[in-house]
Amino acid sequence: MGNKMTSQVEKTKAIVVGAGQRGFGYAHFQQCKPEEFQVIAVADPKEYQRRQLQRLCDIPDDMAFEDWREIAERGKFADCVVICTLDQHHKDPAIAFARRGYHILLEKPMATNEEDCREIVRVCKENNVFLTVCHVLRYTPWVKKITEIIDSGAIGKVVNIQHLEPVGYWHFAHSFVRGNWHKESESSFSLLAKCCHDLDLICHWMGPRKCHSVASFGHLSHFSQKNKPKNAASRCLDCPREVESQCPYSAVKIYIENGVKSFNKGWPVSVLTSGPPDIENVTEALRTGPYGRCVYDLDNDVMSQQVVNMQFSDGATASLSMIAFTGSVCTREVNVFGTKGEIRYKDGQPCVLQVDFVTGQRYHHKLESEHKGPLSGHGGADYCLMEHFQQALYEKDFSKIQTGAEETLASHLVTFAAEKARKENRVVTINEDMSFS
């Protein structure tokens, strides 16, 4: 990068909008590259989260805001904005800051409906703004290794991909039954919220071939009133012990016994309160808030399992399965089948397996995290995403970013097409102009 990067005036200056788990995490890049990157302002309606990020990045009080609109109304005073609000609140700040000329790092999904995604891309292009969407899995060591093997031609032409996303039973209950993504009208459908990552990977591995036909089926299983155990209370804290102890979705188990009492004050416990996640605050949150309610008493309406089948322009096919009822949490499994070999991998394993049909050899490609500091999440991918984004801005070389506006829009449209196919019980065609029929 050269000595120029060490100059104080050459730092990439950033604003963080949304100081929750993801925004707070990305802000740690300042600790990794203090000579190159600085968070100079933050906006979040929750004081505790806002203060946390202020302390992390040494942000003065006059640069900490409850509402991002106060920042957008000012003249441009930073290079970029990192938007990590809730899904349904992505569109407005993205468009407002794009019109101000800020480059944007936007948490996935881009927006919660097709029209808003298209509008964000259009406004960014009109204002010559570079948009990066946080499909962070692209930067994980195992994804990069699979991509490398495919691009090398070692398995020939890819003809099929099978992909599994095991959400995890308690994770689904936390996020999609009790949590922010429990109801489509208030957030987004679960396939978009949880698996736009996975559909993006499938499209990425298929290369220049476009997905043109999509079918999908799904169901909301188990989390409904008819499955509520006899004598169960409306809140886990009030549930008879003989009932609560037999429930895998007990909030007492998830947030108290396996949470604060086990010294786990990070996610998911950290999102329950607006203050420190201690035993008192967590207990009060379970007594009064949504995370303490019985999973069988809520108004959740998003799918707990869904399958997506895709056909690409040359006849290649792919399938994705998302399932809530798993012991493992987000340990994705993928099989890639080519004309000369295959690739198999389960997240968490130390090696990617490649089978060569020509020689009969089996190769075990060892994986290592590329960063072990405060941005070590996703095998160091969180750090890699921020590094590529910052370098792209500094060097004005946007080829360093893999998930720009057009490519992200294309994979998002596959997700929207899948949900349309599920709801209308038909095959949806994605046309050349990216419209549906």
C-alpha positions in Angstrom: 0.0 0.0 0.0 3.0 2.3 0.4 4.0 4.9 3.0 1.2 7.1 1.9 -1.3 5.0 3.8 0.4 5.8 7.1 -0.5 9.5 6.9 -3.3 10.5 9.2 -5.1 12.5 6.5 -5.2 9.4 4.2 -7.3 7.3 6.5 -10.5 5.9 5.1 -13.1 7.6 7.3 -16.3 5.7 8.0 -19.7 6.1 9.6 -21.5 3.1 11.2 -25.3 3.1 11.0 -26.6 0.4 13.3 -24.3 -0.5 16.2 -25.7 -4.0 16.9 -23.8 -7.3 16.5 -22.7 -6.8 12.9 -22.0 -3.0 13.0 -20.0 -3.4 16.2 -18.1 -6.3 14.7 -17.1 -4.5 11.5 -16.0 -1.4 13.5 -13.2 -3.6 15.0 -11.4 -3.1 11.7 -10.2 0.2 13.2 -8.3 -1.8 15.8 -6.8 -4.0 13.0 -5.7 -1.2 10.8 -5.7 2.0 12.9 -3.3 3.7 10.4 -5.7 3.1 7.5 -9.3 3.1 8.8 -11.2 5.2 11.3 -14.9 5.2 12.4 -15.7 8.8 13.0 -19.5 8.7 13.6 -22.2 6.3 14.7 -25.9 6.2 14.6 -28.1 3.8 16.6 -31.3 4.4 18.6 -30.2 2.2 21.5 -27.9 4.1 23.9 -26.1 1.0 25.2 -25.0 -0.2 21.7 -24.2 3.3 20.6 -22.0 3.9 23.7 -20.2 0.6 23.2 -19.2 1.5 19.7 -18.2 5.0 20.8 -15.8 3.6 23.4 -14.4 1.0 20.9 -13.6 3.7 18.3 -13.1 6.7 20.5 -16.0 8.6 18.9 -16.9 12.0 20.6 -20.4 12.6 21.8 -21.1 15.1 19.1 -20.6 12.4 16.5 -22.9 9.9 18.1 -26.5 10.0 16.9 -29.8 8.3 17.7 -31.1 8.8 14.1 -29.0 8.3 11.0 -31.1 11.0 9.3 -29.2 13.6 11.3 -26.0 12.5 9.6 -27.5 12.3 6.1 -28.8 15.8 6.4 -25.3 17.2 6.9 -22.8 17.7 4.1 -20.6 14.7 3.3 -17.8 14.4 5.9 -16.6 10.7 5.5 -15.7 8.4 2.7 -18.1 5.6 3.4 -21.0 4.3 5.5 -21.4 0.9 7.0 -25.1 0.1 7.2 -26.1 -2.6 9.6 -29.6 -1.8 10.6 -32.4 -4.4 10.6 -33.2 -5.8 7.2 -36.4 -3.8 6.7 -34.5 -0.6 7.4 -31.7 -1.0 4.8 -33.3 0.8 1.9 -33.8 4.3 3.3 -30.3 4.9 4.6 -28.7 3.2 1.6 -30.5 5.6 -0.8 -30.0 8.7 1.3 -26.3 8.1 1.7 -25.8 7.2 -1.9 -27.4 10.5 -2.9 -24.8 12.2 -0.7 -22.0 10.4 -2.5 -21.0 8.0 0.3 -19.6 4.6 -0.8 -21.6 1.9 1.0 -21.0 -1.4 2.8 -24.5 -2.8 3.3 -25.3 -5.8 5.5 -27.2 -8.6 3.7 -29.9 -8.8 2.5 -29.7 -5.7 0.4 -33.4 -5.0 1.1 -36.5 -7.1 1.8 -38.2 -6.9 -1.6 -37.3 -7.0 -5.2 -38.3 -3.4 -6.0 -36.3 -1.9 -3.1 -33.2 -3.9 -4.2 -33.5 -2.6 -7.8 -33.9 0.9 -6.5 -30.8 0.8 -4.3 -28.7 -0.4 -7.2 -30.2 2.2 -9.6 -29.5 5.1 -7.1 -25.9 3.9 -6.4 -25.2 3.8 -10.2 -26.7 7.2 -10.8 -24.5 8.7 -8.1 -21.4 6.9 -9.0 -21.4 5.2 -5.6 -19.7 1.9 -5.0 -22.0 -0.6 -3.2 -20.7 -3.7 -1.4 -23.1 -6.2 0.1 -21.9 -8.2 3.0 -22.1 -11.7 1.5 -19.2 -12.4 3.8 -19.2 -16.2 3.1 -17.5 -15.4 -0.2 -14.3 -14.7 1.8 -14.3 -17.8 4.1 -11.4 -20.1 3.6 -13.5 -23.1 2.5 -15.5 -21.1 0.0 -12.4 -19.6 -1.5 -10.8 -23.1 -1.7 -13.9 -24.5 -3.5 -13.9 -21.6 -5.9 -10.2 -22.1 -6.6 -10.7 -25.8 -7.4 -13.7 -25.0 -9.7 -11.8 -22.2 -11.5 -8.8 -24.4 -12.0 -10.9 -26.8 -14.1 -9.8 -29.7 -12.0 -13.3 -31.2 -11.7 -14.3 -30.2 -15.3 -17.6 -28.5 -15.9 -19.9 -28.1 -12.9 -23.2 -29.8 -13.6 -24.8 -29.9 -10.2 -24.5 -28.4 -6.7 -26.2 -29.7 -3.6 -26.2 -27.3 -0.7 -27.5 -27.7 2.9 -28.0 -24.9 5.4 -28.8 -26.4 8.9 -30.0 -23.4 10.8 -30.1 -25.0 14.3 -33.1 -25.7 16.4 -32.4 -23.0 19.1 -31.1 -20.5 16.5 -34.3 -20.7 14.5 -36.4 -20.3 17.7 -34.3 -17.3 18.7 -34.2 -15.5 15.3 -37.3 -16.7 13.4 -39.9 -17.6 16.1 -39.2 -15.1 18.9 -36.8 -12.7 17.2 -36.5 -9.9 14.6 -37.2 -12.2 11.6 -40.3 -14.0 13.0 -42.8 -12.3 10.8 -42.4 -11.6 7.1 -44.4 -8.3 7.2 -42.1 -6.9 9.8 -38.8 -8.1 8.4 -38.4 -10.6 5.5 -39.1 -14.2 4.6 -36.7 -16.7 6.2 -35.1 -17.8 2.9 -33.9 -14.3 2.2 -32.8 -13.6 5.8 -31.0 -16.8 6.3 -30.1 -18.2 2.8 -29.4 -15.3 0.4 -25.8 -16.2 1.4 -26.2 -19.7 0.1 -28.0 -18.9 -3.1 -25.3 -16.3 -3.7 -22.6 -19.0 -3.4 -24.4 -21.3 -5.8 -24.6 -18.6 -8.4 -21.0 -17.7 -7.8 -19.8 -21.2 -8.3 -21.8 -21.6 -11.5 -19.8 -18.8 -12.9 -21.1 -16.8 -15.9 -24.1 -19.2 -16.3 -27.4 -17.5 -15.3 -30.1 -19.2 -13.3 -33.3 -19.1 -15.5 -35.8 -21.5 -13.8 -36.6 -21.8 -10.1 -39.0 -24.0 -8.1 -39.4 -24.1 -4.3 -41.4 -25.7 -1.6 -41.6 -24.9 2.1 -43.6 -25.2 5.3 -43.8 -23.7 8.8 -43.6 -26.8 11.0 -44.0 -27.4 14.7 -44.0 -23.7 16.0 -47.8 -23.3 16.3 -50.4 -23.4 19.0 -51.5 -26.9 18.1 -48.1 -28.3 19.2 -48.0 -26.5 22.6 -47.4 -29.0 25.4 -50.3 -29.5 27.8 -50.0 -27.3 30.9 -47.3 -25.1 29.3 -47.4 -21.4 30.3 -47.3 -18.4 27.9 -43.8 -17.6 29.2 -40.9 -20.0 30.0 -40.3 -18.4 33.4 -43.8 -19.3 34.4 -43.9 -22.8 32.8 -44.1 -25.8 35.2 -40.6 -27.3 35.7 -41.7 -30.7 34.5 -42.9 -29.1 31.2 -40.1 -26.5 30.8 -37.3 -29.0 31.4 -38.5 -31.2 28.5 -38.7 -28.4 26.0 -35.7 -27.9 23.7 -36.8 -24.3 23.0 -37.0 -23.2 26.6 -35.8 -19.6 27.0 -34.5 -20.5 30.4 -32.2 -23.1 28.8 -31.1 -20.9 25.9 -30.5 -17.6 27.6 -30.0 -18.3 31.3 -28.6 -21.9 31.8 -26.6 -22.0 28.5 -26.3 -18.2 28.5 -25.4 -15.9 31.3 -24.9 -18.6 33.9 -22.4 -20.3 31.5 -20.6 -16.9 31.2 -21.9 -16.5 27.6 -22.8 -12.8 27.3 -22.3 -12.6 23.5 -24.9 -13.5 20.9 -27.7 -14.5 21.3 -27.9 -13.2 24.9 -26.5 -9.8 23.9 -29.5 -8.9 21.8 -32.1 -9.4 24.6 -31.6 -6.2 26.5 -30.8 -2.5 25.9 -28.3 -2.7 28.8 -25.6 -5.0 29.9 -26.5 -8.7 29.4 -26.3 -9.7 33.1 -28.6 -12.1 34.9 -30.9 -9.4 36.2 -31.4 -7.7 32.8 -31.8 -11.0 30.9 -34.3 -12.3 33.5 -36.3 -9.1 33.2 -36.2 -9.4 29.4 -37.6 -13.0 29.6 -40.3 -11.8 31.9 -41.5 -8.9 29.7 -40.0 -9.2 26.2 -40.6 -11.4 23.2 -37.6 -13.7 23.9 -39.3 -15.1 27.0 -42.5 -16.1 25.3 -43.5 -19.7 24.5 -42.5 -20.6 21.0 -46.0 -22.1 20.5 -47.9 -18.9 21.3 -46.4 -16.4 18.8 -47.5 -14.9 15.5 -44.5 -16.2 13.5 -45.2 -17.0 9.9 -41.9 -17.7 8.2 -40.9 -21.1 6.8 -39.0 -23.4 9.1 -37.8 -25.5 6.2 -37.6 -24.8 2.5 -36.1 -26.4 -0.6 -35.1 -24.6 -3.8 -34.4 -26.2 -7.1 -32.6 -24.3 -9.9 -31.7 -24.8 -13.5 -29.1 -22.7 -15.2 -28.7 -21.5 -18.8 -26.7 -24.6 -20.0 -28.8 -27.2 -18.2 -26.7 -27.3 -15.0 -28.8 -27.8 -11.9 -28.6 -27.0 -8.2 -30.6 -27.5 -5.0 -30.6 -25.8 -1.6 -32.2 -27.1 1.6 -32.8 -24.9 4.6 -33.9 -26.7 7.7 -34.5 -25.4 11.3 -34.5 -28.7 13.1 -30.8 -29.5 13.4 -28.3 -29.9 16.2 -25.6 -28.1 14.3 -25.9 -24.4 13.8 -25.1 -23.0 10.3 -22.5 -25.7 9.6 -23.2 -25.7 5.9 -22.6 -28.8 3.7 -21.9 -28.6 0.0 -21.3 -31.1 -2.8 -20.2 -29.9 -6.2 -20.4 -32.4 -9.1 -18.3 -31.9 -12.2 -17.6 -33.9 -15.4 -14.1 -34.8 -14.2 -14.5 -34.8 -10.4 -16.3 -33.7 -7.4 -15.9 -31.6 -4.3 -17.3 -32.3 -0.8 -17.2 -30.2 2.3 -18.9 -29.7 5.7 -18.3 -26.5 7.5 -16.0 -26.9 10.4 -13.9 -29.7 8.8 -10.2 -28.9 8.4 -10.0 -30.0 4.7 -12.0 -29.7 1.5 -12.2 -33.1 -0.3 -11.6 -33.2 -4.0 -12.1 -36.4 -6.0 -10.4 -36.7 -9.4 -12.2 -39.1 -11.8 -9.2 -39.2 -14.2 -6.6 -40.4 -11.7 -8.8 -41.8 -9.0 -6.9 -39.6 -6.5 -8.6 -38.0 -3.5 -7.1 -34.7 -2.4 -7.6 -33.2 1.0 -7.1 -29.4 0.8 -6.2 -28.1 4.2 -7.9 -24.9 5.4 -6.6 -22.2 7.7 -8.2 -19.0 9.1 -6.6 -16.0 7.5 -7.1 -13.7 10.5 -7.1 -14.5 14.1 -7.8 -11.0 15.6 -11.0 -9.3 16.6 -12.5 -9.8 13.2 -11.9 -13.6 13.1 -15.6 -14.4 12.5 -16.4 -16.8 9.6 -12.9 -18.1 9.6 -11.4 -14.6 9.2 -13.9 -13.7 6.4 -15.2 -10.7 8.3 -11.7 -9.2 8.3 -11.2 -10.1 4.6 -14.4 -8.3 3.6 -13.5 -5.1 5.4 -9.9 -5.2 4.1 -11.1 -5.6 0.5 -13.7 -2.9 0.9 -11.2 -0.4 2.5 -8.5 -1.1 -0.1 -11.0 -0.8 -3.0 -11.9 2.6 -1.8 -8.3 3.8 -1.2 -7.0 2.4 -4.5 -10.2 3.1 -6.4 -10.0 -0.5 -7.6 -13.5 -1.9 -7.3 -12.4 -5.2 -8.7 -11.2 -6.1 -5.2 -14.8 -6.5 -4.2 -16.6 -9.7 -5.1 -20.2 -8.8 -4.1 -21.0 -5.5 -5.9 -24.3 -4.1 -6.8 -25.1 -6.1 -10.1 -23.9 -9.5 -8.9 -25.7 -9.2 -5.6 -28.9 -8.1 -7.3 -28.7 -11.1 -9.6 -28.4 -13.6 -6.7 -31.0 -11.8 -4.7 -33.4 -12.0 -7.6 -33.0 -15.8 -7.5 -34.1 -15.7 -3.8 -37.1 -13.6 -4.7 -38.0 -15.9 -7.6 -37.8 -18.9 -5.2 -40.2 -17.4 -2.8 -42.5 -16.4 -5.6 -42.4 -20.0 -6.9 -43.2 -21.3 -3.4 -46.2 -19.0 -2.8 -47.6 -19.4 -6.3 -46.8 -23.2 -6.5 -45.2 -23.0 -9.9 -41.9 -22.7 -11.7 -40.7 -19.1 -12.1 -38.5 -18.1 -15.1 -35.9 -15.4 -14.7 -35.7 -13.6 -18.1 -32.7 -12.0 -19.7 -33.8 -8.6 -18.6 -34.0 -10.0 -15.0 -37.8 -9.8 -15.0 -39.9 -12.8 -13.8 -42.4 -14.8 -15.8 
